[in-house]
């Protein structure tokens, strides 16, 4: 998404949309997503804006929080290069390679969606725990949240690694798709 800073009006519009607490979480999220499309920002950037505004509101309206900056993606330019490379090479694929490429593409999509789900779950569990509760500075809960995420990802990568040592690509990608489907049906936040 775009790197330039949102206008104060756009940030205020987002805060106002989020402030309508009588609406369901689904309605609020749809409004935030409309805001994101309109202002060409991703959903995580909207979360950052809301958290920064809330931080300032709680401290006091005049507090200087300019030191809180959203980190830029250090891989953005290189990632763009890789994606352009993939697009330029696809037309050169032989049919037998193309089939395996599609399987790997589906596998990577499932893995990325699951990884995004886990990181979002980590954030959700963290903020859910501290709604209307005391929070001590340098609380170990942040470390525990990251540890949970890393351990969960390590288990996932270990299961994938073990299956690639035993089974061919077809079976690995199919079984992983089934694994993700069962997680999405049974995994609670």
DRENPA-3360 file (N, C-alpha, C; in nm, 2 decimals, always signed):
BEGIN
1 = XXXXXXXX = +0.08/-0.12/+0.00/+0.00/+0.00/+0.00/+0.09/+0.12/+0.00 ~ +0.03/+0.24/+0.01/+0.11/+0.36/+0.00/+0.19/+0.39/+0.13 ~ +0.30/+0.45/+0.11/+0.39/+0.48/+0.22/+0.36/+0.62/+0.28 ~ +0.31/+0.71/+0.20/+0.30/+0.85/+0.25/+0.19/+0.85/+0.36 ~ +0.21/+0.95/+0.44/+0.13/+0.97/+0.56/-0.02/+1.00/+0.53 ~ -0.11/+0.95/+0.60/-0.25/+0.99/+0.58/-0.27/+1.13/+0.63 ~ -0.37/+1.19/+0.57/-0.40/+1.33/+0.62/-0.47/+1.32/+0.76 ~ -0.46/+1.42/+0.83/-0.53/+1.43/+0.96/-0.68/+1.40/+0.95;
9 = XXXXXXXX = -0.74/+1.45/+0.84/-0.88/+1.43/+0.82/-0.91/+1.28/+0.80 ~ -0.83/+1.21/+0.72/-0.85/+1.07/+0.70/-0.83/+0.99/+0.83 ~ -0.73/+1.03/+0.91/-0.71/+0.96/+1.04/-0.83/+0.99/+1.13 ~ -0.88/+1.11/+1.13/-1.00/+1.14/+1.21/-1.12/+1.07/+1.16 ~ -1.14/+1.05/+1.03/-1.25/+0.98/+0.98/-1.24/+0.83/+1.03 ~ -1.12/+0.77/+1.03/-1.11/+0.64/+1.07/-1.14/+0.62/+1.22 ~ -1.10/+0.72/+1.30/-1.13/+0.72/+1.44/-1.28/+0.73/+1.47 ~ -1.34/+0.81/+1.39/-1.49/+0.83/+1.40/-1.56/+0.70/+1.37;
17 = XXXXXXXX = -1.52/+0.64/+1.26/-1.58/+0.51/+1.22/-1.57/+0.41/+1.33 ~ -1.45/+0.40/+1.39/-1.42/+0.30/+1.49/-1.49/+0.34/+1.62 ~ -1.52/+0.47/+1.64/-1.59/+0.51/+1.76/-1.74/+0.48/+1.77 ~ -1.80/+0.43/+1.66/-1.94/+0.39/+1.66/-1.96/+0.26/+1.72 ~ -1.95/+0.25/+1.85/-1.95/+0.12/+1.93/-2.08/+0.05/+1.93 ~ -2.19/+0.11/+1.89/-2.32/+0.04/+1.89/-2.33/-0.06/+1.78 ~ -2.25/-0.05/+1.68/-2.25/-0.14/+1.57/-2.18/-0.27/+1.60 ~ -2.21/-0.37/+1.52/-2.14/-0.50/+1.54/-2.00/-0.49/+1.50;
25 = XXXXXXXX = -1.91/-0.58/+1.55/-1.77/-0.58/+1.51/-1.76/-0.60/+1.35 ~ -1.85/-0.68/+1.30/-1.84/-0.70/+1.15/-1.87/-0.57/+1.07 ~ -1.97/-0.49/+1.12/-2.01/-0.37/+1.06/-1.89/-0.27/+1.07 ~ -1.83/-0.26/+1.18/-1.72/-0.17/+1.20/-1.60/-0.21/+1.11 ~ -1.58/-0.34/+1.10/-1.47/-0.38/+1.02/-1.49/-0.35/+0.87 ~ -1.62/-0.37/+0.83/-1.65/-0.33/+0.69/-1.63/-0.18/+0.66 ~ -1.66/-0.10/+0.76/-1.64/+0.04/+0.75/-1.49/+0.07/+0.74 ~ -1.41/+0.00/+0.83/-1.27/+0.03/+0.83/-1.21/-0.02/+0.69;
33 = XXXXXXXX = -1.26/-0.13/+0.64/-1.21/-0.18/+0.51/-1.24/-0.08/+0.40 ~ -1.36/-0.03/+0.40/-1.40/+0.08/+0.30/-1.30/+0.20/+0.31 ~ -1.27/+0.24/+0.44/-1.18/+0.34/+0.46/-1.04/+0.31/+0.40 ~ -1.00/+0.18/+0.42/-0.87/+0.14/+0.37/-0.86/+0.14/+0.22 ~ -0.97/+0.10/+0.15/-0.98/+0.10/+0.01/-0.97/+0.25/-0.04 ~ -1.05/+0.33/+0.02/-1.06/+0.47/-0.02/-0.93/+0.55/+0.00 ~ -0.85/+0.51/+0.10/-0.73/+0.58/+0.13/-0.60/+0.50/+0.09 ~ -0.63/+0.39/+0.03/-0.52/+0.30/-0.02/-0.42/+0.27/+0.09;
41 = XXXXXXXX = -0.47/+0.22/+0.20/-0.39/+0.16/+0.31/-0.43/+0.02/+0.34 ~ -0.35/-0.05/+0.40/-0.39/-0.19/+0.44/-0.45/-0.19/+0.58 ~ -0.51/-0.30/+0.62/-0.59/-0.31/+0.74/-0.50/-0.29/+0.86 ~ -0.38/-0.34/+0.86/-0.28/-0.33/+0.97/-0.24/-0.18/+0.99 ~ -0.23/-0.11/+0.88/-0.20/+0.03/+0.90/-0.32/+0.10/+0.97 ~ -0.44/+0.06/+0.94/-0.56/+0.12/+1.01/-0.55/+0.08/+1.16 ~ -0.51/-0.04/+1.19/-0.50/-0.08/+1.33/-0.40/+0.01/+1.40 ~ -0.29/+0.04/+1.33/-0.18/+0.12/+1.38/-0.23/+0.26/+1.41;
49 = XXXXXXXX = -0.30/+0.32/+1.32/-0.36/+0.45/+1.33/-0.45/+0.45/+1.45 ~ -0.54/+0.36/+1.46/-0.64/+0.35/+1.58/-0.56/+0.34/+1.71 ~ -0.46/+0.25/+1.72/-0.39/+0.23/+1.84/-0.31/+0.36/+1.88 ~ -0.25/+0.42/+1.78/-0.18/+0.55/+1.81/-0.28/+0.66/+1.86 ~ -0.39/+0.67/+1.80/-0.49/+0.77/+1.84/-0.54/+0.74/+1.98 ~ -0.56/+0.61/+2.01/-0.61/+0.57/+2.15/-0.50/+0.60/+2.25 ~ -0.37/+0.57/+2.21/-0.26/+0.60/+2.30/-0.26/+0.75/+2.34 ~ -0.27/+0.83/+2.24/-0.27/+0.98/+2.26/-0.39/+1.02/+2.34;
57 = XXXXXXXX = -0.51/+0.96/+2.31/-0.63/+1.00/+2.39/-0.61/+0.97/+2.54 ~ -0.56/+0.85/+2.57/-0.55/+0.81/+2.71/-0.44/+0.89/+2.78 ~ -0.33/+0.92/+2.71/-0.23/+1.00/+2.78/-0.28/+1.14/+2.80 ~ -0.32/+1.21/+2.70/-0.39/+1.33/+2.69/-0.38/+1.39/+2.55 ~ -0.47/+1.47/+2.51/-0.48/+1.51/+2.37/-0.36/+1.59/+2.33 ~ -0.29/+1.65/+2.42/-0.17/+1.73/+2.38/-0.04/+1.66/+2.38 ~ -0.04/+1.53/+2.42/+0.08/+1.46/+2.43/+0.15/+1.44/+2.29 ~ +0.28/+1.45/+2.29/+0.36/+1.44/+2.17/+0.39/+1.29/+2.15;
65 = XXXXXXXX = +0.33/+1.23/+2.05/+0.35/+1.09/+2.03/+0.41/+1.07/+1.89 ~ +0.48/+1.17/+1.84/+0.54/+1.16/+1.71/+0.65/+1.06/+1.70 ~ +0.70/+1.02/+1.81/+0.81/+0.92/+1.81/+0.75/+0.78/+1.78 ~ +0.62/+0.76/+1.79/+0.56/+0.63/+1.75/+0.54/+0.63/+1.60 ~ +0.62/+0.55/+1.54/+0.61/+0.54/+1.39/+0.59/+0.40/+1.35 ~ +0.51/+0.39/+1.24/+0.49/+0.25/+1.19/+0.61/+0.21/+1.11 ~ +0.66/+0.09/+1.13/+0.78/+0.04/+1.07/+0.75/+0.02/+0.92 ~ +0.85/+0.05/+0.83/+0.83/+0.03/+0.69/+0.88/-0.12/+0.66;
73 = XXXXXXXX = +0.82/-0.17/+0.56/+0.85/-0.31/+0.52/+0.99/-0.31/+0.45 ~ +1.09/-0.37/+0.52/+1.23/-0.37/+0.46/+1.24/-0.46/+0.34 ~ +1.14/-0.55/+0.31/+1.15/-0.64/+0.20/+1.07/-0.59/+0.08 ~ +1.00/-0.48/+0.09/+0.90/-0.44/-0.01/+0.96/-0.43/-0.15 ~ +1.08/-0.37/-0.17/+1.14/-0.35/-0.30/+1.18/-0.49/-0.35 ~ +1.25/-0.57/-0.27/+1.30/-0.70/-0.31/+1.18/-0.79/-0.34 ~ +1.07/-0.78/-0.26/+0.95/-0.86/-0.29/+0.89/-0.83/-0.42 ~ +0.89/-0.70/-0.45/+0.83/-0.66/-0.58/+0.92/-0.72/-0.70;
81 = XXXXXXXX = +1.05/-0.72/-0.68/+1.14/-0.78/-0.78/+1.11/-0.93/-0.80 ~ +1.09/-1.00/-0.69/+1.06/-1.14/-0.70/+0.93/-1.17/-0.77 ~ +0.83/-1.09/-0.73/+0.70/-1.11/-0.79/+0.70/-1.08/-0.94 ~ +0.78/-0.97/-0.98/+0.79/-0.94/-1.12/+0.86/-1.05/-1.20 ~ +0.96/-1.11/-1.13/+1.04/-1.22/-1.18/+0.95/-1.34/-1.21 ~ +0.86/-1.37/-1.11/+0.77/-1.49/-1.12/+0.68/-1.46/-1.25 ~ +0.63/-1.34/-1.26/+0.54/-1.31/-1.37/+0.61/-1.33/-1.50 ~ +0.74/-1.29/-1.51/+0.81/-1.30/-1.63/+0.85/-1.44/-1.67;
89 = XXXXXXXX = +0.86/-1.53/-1.57/+0.90/-1.67/-1.59/+0.78/-1.76/-1.62 ~ +0.67/-1.73/-1.57/+0.55/-1.82/-1.59/+0.53/-1.86/-1.73 ~ +0.53/-1.77/-1.83/+0.51/-1.80/-1.97/+0.61/-1.90/-2.03 ~ +0.72/-1.92/-1.96/+0.83/-2.01/-2.01/+0.82/-2.15/-1.95 ~ +0.72/-2.17/-1.86/+0.71/-2.30/-1.79/+0.66/-2.41/-1.89 ~ +0.72/-2.53/-1.87/+0.68/-2.65/-1.94/+0.55/-2.70/-1.87 ~ +0.47/-2.77/-1.94/+0.34/-2.82/-1.88/+0.36/-2.90/-1.75 ~ +0.46/-2.99/-1.75/+0.48/-3.07/-1.63/+0.53/-2.99/-1.51;
97 = XXXXXXXX = +0.61/-2.89/-1.53/+0.66/-2.80/-1.43/+0.54/-2.71/-1.38 ~ +0.46/-2.67/-1.48/+0.35/-2.58/-1.45/+0.25/-2.64/-1.34 ~ +0.23/-2.77/-1.35/+0.14/-2.84/-1.26/+0.20/-2.83/-1.12 ~ +0.33/-2.86/-1.10/+0.39/-2.85/-0.97/+0.40/-2.71/-0.92 ~ +0.42/-2.61/-1.01/+0.42/-2.47/-0.97/+0.28/-2.43/-0.91 ~ +0.17/-2.48/-0.97/+0.04/-2.45/-0.92/+0.02/-2.51/-0.78 ~ +0.07/-2.63/-0.77/+0.06/-2.70/-0.63/+0.14/-2.62/-0.53 ~ +0.26/-2.57/-0.56/+0.34/-2.49/-0.47/+0.27/-2.36/-0.44;
105 = XXXXXXXX = +0.21/-2.30/-0.54/+0.14/-2.18/-0.53/+0.02/-2.19/-0.43 ~ -0.05/-2.30/-0.44/-0.16/-2.32/-0.35/-0.11/-2.35/-0.21 ~ +0.00/-2.43/-0.20/+0.06/-2.46/-0.07/+0.10/-2.33/+0.00 ~ +0.17/-2.24/-0.08/+0.22/-2.12/-0.02/+0.11/-2.02/+0.02 ~ +0.00/-2.02/-0.05/-0.11/-1.94/-0.02/-0.17/-1.99/+0.11 ~ -0.19/-2.12/+0.13/-0.24/-2.17/+0.25/-0.15/-2.14/+0.37 ~ -0.02/-2.16/+0.35/+0.07/-2.13/+0.46/+0.07/-1.98/+0.50 ~ +0.07/-1.89/+0.40/+0.06/-1.75/+0.43/-0.07/-1.71/+0.50;
113 = XXXXXXXX = -0.18/-1.77/+0.46/-0.30/-1.73/+0.52/-0.31/-1.78/+0.67 ~ -0.25/-1.90/+0.69/-0.24/-1.96/+0.83/-0.15/-1.87/+0.91 ~ -0.04/-1.83/+0.86/+0.06/-1.75/+0.93/-0.01/-1.61/+0.97 ~ -0.08/-1.55/+0.87/-0.15/-1.43/+0.90/-0.25/-1.45/+1.01 ~ -0.32/-1.56/+1.00/-0.42/-1.59/+1.10/-0.36/-1.60/+1.24 ~ -0.24/-1.67/+1.25/-0.18/-1.68/+1.38/-0.13/-1.55/+1.43 ~ -0.07/-1.46/+1.35/-0.02/-1.33/+1.40/-0.14/-1.25/+1.44 ~ -0.25/-1.25/+1.37/-0.37/-1.18/+1.41/-0.42/-1.23/+1.54;
121 = XXXXXXXX = -0.42/-1.36/+1.56/-0.47/-1.42/+1.68/-0.38/-1.38/+1.80 ~ -0.25/-1.37/+1.78/-0.16/-1.33/+1.88/-0.20/-1.19/+1.92 ~ -0.22/-1.10/+1.83/-0.26/-0.96/+1.86/-0.39/-0.95/+1.93 ~ -0.49/-1.03/+1.88/-0.62/-1.03/+1.94/-0.61/-1.08/+2.09 ~ -0.54/-1.19/+2.11/-0.54/-1.25/+2.25/-0.47/-1.15/+2.34 ~ -0.37/-1.08/+2.29/-0.30/-0.98/+2.37/-0.39/-0.86/+2.41 ~ -0.46/-0.80/+2.31/-0.54/-0.69/+2.35/-0.67/-0.73/+2.42 ~ -0.72/-0.85/+2.39/-0.84/-0.89/+2.46/-0.81/-0.91/+2.61;
129 = XXXXXXXX = -0.69/-0.96/+2.64/-0.65/-0.98/+2.78/-0.65/-0.85/+2.86 ~ -0.61/-0.74/+2.80/-0.59/-0.62/+2.87/-0.70/-0.51/+2.85 ~ -0.81/-0.55/+2.80/-0.92/-0.45/+2.79/-0.96/-0.42/+2.93 ~ -0.96/-0.30/+2.97/-1.01/-0.25/+3.11/-0.93/-0.32/+3.22 ~ -0.80/-0.36/+3.20/-0.72/-0.41/+3.31/-0.59/-0.33/+3.32 ~ -0.53/-0.34/+3.44/-0.40/-0.28/+3.46/-0.30/-0.35/+3.37 ~ -0.21/-0.27/+3.33/-0.10/-0.33/+3.25/+0.03/-0.26/+3.29 ~ +0.12/-0.34/+3.34/+0.25/-0.29/+3.39/+0.35/-0.27/+3.27;
137 = XXXXXXXX = +0.42/-0.16/+3.28/+0.52/-0.14/+3.18/+0.62/-0.25/+3.18 ~ +0.67/-0.29/+3.07/+0.77/-0.41/+3.06/+0.71/-0.54/+3.10 ~ +0.58/-0.55/+3.08/+0.51/-0.67/+3.12/+0.56/-0.79/+3.03 ~ +0.57/-0.90/+3.09/+0.62/-1.02/+3.02/+0.52/-1.08/+2.92 ~ +0.40/-1.03/+2.92/+0.29/-1.08/+2.83/+0.33/-1.06/+2.69 ~ +0.40/-0.95/+2.65/+0.45/-0.93/+2.52/+0.54/-1.04/+2.47 ~ +0.63/-1.07/+2.56/+0.73/-1.18/+2.53/+0.65/-1.31/+2.52 ~ +0.56/-1.34/+2.61/+0.48/-1.46/+2.61/+0.40/-1.47/+2.48;
145 = XXXXXXXX = +0.35/-1.36/+2.43/+0.27/-1.36/+2.31/+0.36/-1.40/+2.19 ~ +0.47/-1.34/+2.18/+0.57/-1.37/+2.07/+0.61/-1.51/+2.08 ~ +0.64/-1.56/+2.20/+0.68/-1.70/+2.22/+0.58/-1.79/+2.17 ~ +0.45/-1.77/+2.21/+0.34/-1.85/+2.16/+0.34/-1.86/+2.01 ~ +0.35/-1.74/+1.94/+0.35/-1.74/+1.80/+0.47/-1.82/+1.74 ~ +0.59/-1.80/+1.79/+0.70/-1.87/+1.74/+0.69/-2.02/+1.76 ~ +0.65/-2.06/+1.88/+0.63/-2.20/+1.90/+0.53/-2.26/+1.81 ~ +0.42/-2.19/+1.79/+0.31/-2.25/+1.70/+0.37/-2.26/+1.56;
153 = XXXXXXXX = +0.44/-2.16/+1.51/+0.50/-2.16/+1.38/+0.60/-2.27/+1.37 ~ +0.68/-2.29/+1.47/+0.78/-2.40/+1.47/+0.72/-2.53/+1.46 ~ +0.61/-2.55/+1.53/+0.54/-2.68/+1.52/+0.48/-2.70/+1.38 ~ +0.43/-2.59/+1.32/+0.38/-2.60/+1.18/+0.49/-2.63/+1.08 ~ +0.60/-2.56/+1.09/+0.71/-2.58/+1.00/+0.77/-2.72/+1.02 ~ +0.77/-2.77/+1.14/+0.83/-2.90/+1.17/+0.74/-3.01/+1.10 ~ +0.61/-2.99/+1.11/+0.51/-3.09/+1.05/+0.53/-3.09/+0.90 ~ +0.54/-2.97/+0.84/+0.56/-2.96/+0.70/+0.69/-3.03/+0.66;
161 = XXXXXXXX = +0.80/-3.00/+0.73/+0.93/-3.05/+0.70/+0.93/-3.21/+0.70 ~ +0.87/-3.26/+0.81/+0.86/-3.41/+0.82/+0.78/-3.47/+0.71 ~ +0.68/-3.41/+0.66/+0.60/-3.47/+0.55/+0.67/-3.45/+0.42 ~ +0.76/-3.35/+0.40/+0.83/-3.34/+0.27/+0.94/-3.44/+0.27 ~ +0.99/-3.49/+0.38/+1.09/-3.60/+0.38/+1.03/-3.73/+0.34 ~ +0.91/-3.75/+0.36/+0.84/-3.88/+0.34/+0.76/-3.89/+0.21 ~ +0.69/-3.79/+0.18/+0.59/-3.79/+0.08/+0.62/-3.70/-0.04 ~ +0.57/-3.74/-0.16/+0.59/-3.65/-0.28/+0.51/-3.53/-0.27;
169 = XXXXXXXX = +0.54/-3.43/-0.35/+0.47/-3.30/-0.35/+0.32/-3.31/-0.35 ~ +0.27/-3.39/-0.44/+0.12/-3.40/-0.45/+0.06/-3.43/-0.31 ~ +0.11/-3.53/-0.24/+0.06/-3.57/-0.11/+0.08/-3.46/-0.01 ~ +0.20/-3.39/-0.01/+0.23/-3.29/+0.09/+0.13/-3.17/+0.07 ~ +0.11/-3.13/-0.05/+0.02/-3.01/-0.07/-0.12/-3.04/-0.04 ~ -0.17/-3.16/-0.08/-0.31/-3.20/-0.05/-0.33/-3.22/+0.10 ~ -0.24/-3.28/+0.16/-0.25/-3.31/+0.31/-0.25/-3.17/+0.38 ~ -0.16/-3.08/+0.33/-0.16/-2.95/+0.40/-0.29/-2.87/+0.38;
177 = XXXXXXXX = -0.34/-2.88/+0.26/-0.47/-2.81/+0.24/-0.58/-2.87/+0.33 ~ -0.58/-3.00/+0.35/-0.68/-3.06/+0.44/-0.65/-3.02/+0.58 ~ -0.52/-3.01/+0.62/-0.48/-2.97/+0.76/-0.53/-2.83/+0.78 ~ -0.51/-2.74/+0.69/-0.56/-2.60/+0.71/-0.71/-2.60/+0.71 ~ -0.78/-2.67/+0.63/-0.92/-2.68/+0.63/-0.97/-2.72/+0.77 ~ -0.91/-2.83/+0.83/-0.96/-2.87/+0.96/-0.92/-2.77/+1.07 ~ -0.81/-2.70/+1.06/-0.78/-2.60/+1.15/-0.88/-2.49/+1.15 ~ -0.92/-2.45/+1.02/-1.01/-2.33/+1.01/-1.15/-2.37/+1.06;
185 = XXXXX = -1.18/-2.50/+1.06/-1.31/-2.54/+1.12/-1.31/-2.56/+1.27 ~ -1.19/-2.60/+1.32/-1.18/-2.63/+1.47/-1.10/-2.54/+1.55 ~ -1.02/-2.46/+1.49/-0.93/-2.37/+1.57/-1.00/-2.25/+1.63 ~ -0.99/-2.24/+1.76/-1.06/-2.12/+1.82/-0.96/-2.02/+1.85 ~ -1.00/-1.89/+1.84/-0.91/-1.78/+1.87/-0.88/-1.78/+2.02;
% end
